[in-house]
Amino acid sequence: MGSIEQTYIDRTPLSAAMGPRALKVMPAGETRAAGYHSPYPLTLSHAKGHTLTDIDGNDYLDLSNNFTSLAHGHAYPPIVDAVSRVIGAGTAWPARNNTQIELAELICSRVASIDLVRFCNSGSEANMLALHVARTHTGRHKVLMAKFGYHGSHEVFEAGFFGNEGEKYWPHTIVAPWGDADAFEAVLAEQGDEIAAVFLEAAMGSSGLVGAPTEFFQRVIDATHRAGAVFVLDEVITLRMSEGGHQASLGITPDLTTMGKVIGGGYPVGAVGGRADLMNYLDPGRGKIFHSGTFNGNPVTTAAGIPSLGHLTADRIATMAAQAERLDTAMAASAAAVGLPYSSRRIGSLINVYFTPEAPPANLLRSDAAVMRSVHLAGMNHGLYFASRGLLVLSTVLTDADIDEAAERFASAFADAAREHA
Ligand SMILES: Cc1ncc(COP(=O)(O)O)c(C=O)c1O
């Protein structure tokens, strides 16, 4: 075992001790594949602002922000206030509430393509619901998505994520390479009459923060419409990229948009929004789709979502993007100083780092997995928390001084990793 891993183990004995207990009652002792990493994940105890604290009392500068769901760090006072106001008034009501209307108004006013919104409880649910709408509209079953695209935990979409299209359990999923408009057009020309919906992330998140130009999206949208199918843009991660979502930056108009994460301010959330004629399949009075959910639009989530989204202003979005550039530039310099290859992809407040001379194409397997693992564990040893796949997520509560502190900690982590992989 390398010294980085030994240091991690030495400083987290209470987290380690939680492992056997968790293993007895949960597969791998976990509830979430993305949070799992070896030798064992931390057990966290609390968080405030940009700081996460584990049960051993170690503090971490949080550059994960719960995989993009927190725009303003932890326990953001306006969210705490909004939730506190609601919590004493009862939190699970059997009928409509004010905050869900206000959050829906906010979403409709920010995102030009959205006439109507329906809330659910996760981004995965939002994509399942969008598919349901598309299937109802078209009377077709198949889904076309990007290979290695991620639209949440559901077998229809996981087939594409793992590239297992068309196999026995996923007969309805077709995949085409990300960014390849010709390939999407060809599938839609050949099998379009069986395809209910085309799903694309506005930028691939889980497969390495890979963007694509407007032309790619527009050609796919046009081909989708020629085939009579529905185009769904997954903005679960990317809604934070501009006030109007990443679709505003790209200048595209999806039929349906799926959302999650930031619109819930740290509480479980998902939503589908889009064109009124499609969204109206969800109108119970018209009887096409019975979509319910005990916690849909619940008062706590929607109260938290209003400041979370509302305070994500163009200025703050621009500041985070500038800070991401500052951090990325500093990391490139400190990697070079210790002879570690470094590349990255950056979109707005997000950075995905690689320890190869060039960032690879969208992919699940990384050739630099061993170095990435060392940097991840060494990062934690130096008080940094970020996703083990190298995704860094900024928040509005980070100052330039925090960014410089993060850069210094990365420099120490890179030095450790370079020693271990010399
Ligand atoms: C692009 C994208 N779509 C959907 C989801 C699923 O959202 P949730 O984890 O809330 O189910 C995620 C989660 O990371 C995501 O990144």
The ligand as an SDF file (V2000), in Angstrom:
LIG
                    3D

 16 16  0  0  0  0  0  0  0  0999 V2000
  -27.0670   14.6840  -16.4020 C   0  0  0  0  0  0  0  0  0  0  0  0
  -27.7500   13.9770  -15.2690 C   0  0  0  0  0  0  0  0  0  0  0  0
  -29.0090   13.5460  -15.4350 N   0  0  0  0  0  0  0  0  0  0  0  0
  -29.6670   12.9290  -14.4540 C   0  0  0  0  0  0  0  0  0  0  0  0
  -29.0740   12.7080  -13.2300 C   0  0  0  0  0  0  0  0  0  0  0  0
  -29.8310   11.9950  -12.1520 C   0  0  0  0  0  0  0  0  0  0  0  0
  -30.1880   12.8570  -11.1630 O   0  0  0  0  0  0  0  0  0  0  0  0
  -30.4850   12.2610   -9.6830 P   0  0  0  0  0  0  0  0  0  0  0  0
  -29.1730   11.7940   -9.1480 O   0  0  0  0  0  0  0  0  0  0  0  0
  -31.0800   13.4090   -8.9460 O   0  0  0  0  0  0  0  0  0  0  0  0
  -31.4470   11.1300   -9.8760 O   0  0  0  0  0  0  0  0  0  0  0  0
  -27.7760   13.1470  -13.0050 C   0  0  0  0  0  0  0  0  0  0  0  0
  -27.1210   12.9290  -11.7020 C   0  0  0  0  0  0  0  0  0  0  0  0
  -25.9510   13.1370  -11.5230 O   0  0  0  0  0  0  0  0  0  0  0  0
  -27.0830   13.7840  -14.0520 C   0  0  0  0  0  0  0  0  0  0  0  0
  -25.8130   14.1730  -13.9070 O   0  0  0  0  0  0  0  0  0  0  0  0
  1  2  1  0
  2  3  1  0
  2 15  2  0
  3  4  2  0
  4  5  1  0
  5  6  1  0
  5 12  2  0
  6  7  1  0
  7  8  1  0
  8  9  2  0
  8 10  1  0
  8 11  1  0
 12 13  1  0
 12 15  1  0
 13 14  2  0
 15 16  1  0
M  END
$$$$
